[in-house]
Amino acid sequence: MTPKASAIRDPSALVVSKEVIFDKMLVFSGYPETNSVHTDRAFARARGLPDAVAQGLQTYAYMCEWLVEYFGADWFQGGRLSTAFLAIVLPGDLLQVKAELTETREVAEGTEVTVNVWCENARADKVAAGVATAIVR
C-alpha cells in the first residue's frame, strides 16, 4: 500500500545536533595528512583562517544522518542529496541539521518526498544546504 502525501511526517520536527570536535574532524580529513587546513591547526592559521576547517564531507555526513532518521530504509533505496557548502565550520562549532518539506508527489512506487535540508551553526548561519528527495513506500 502506498502512503498518501498527507501521511508524510513533518520534517521540521526532527533536528540532529552535533558538536564539531577536532579529533572527529581528522577522521573526515585523511589524517595523518600534513600541510592541510583540515588537519593542521597551525598551518590553517598561517593561511589566515581562524583555526582548522572541517571538511565539507563532515557536514554532508550530518545531513545524511538526518535523512536516514527521517526516511529510514527508504533513503537507501535511491534517495538523492544535492548540497552546497556555504561557510566554514570550525572546531567547537555547534551544528544543527534541519529541514522543511517542499514537495510531495504520488508515483508508482510510493510518495516522492522532497525536502530542503541544511546545517546551521549556533548563530543560525547556514554552513551547508541542499535538496533531498526519496520515495516513501
Secondary structure, 3 states (H helix, E strand, C coil): CCCCHHHCCCHHHCCEEEECCHHHHHHHCCCCCCCCCCCCHHHHHHCCCCCCCCCHHHHHHHHHHHHHHHHHHHHHCCCEEEEEECCCCCCCCEEEEEEEEEEEEEECCEEEEEEEEEEECCCCCEEEEEEEEEEEC
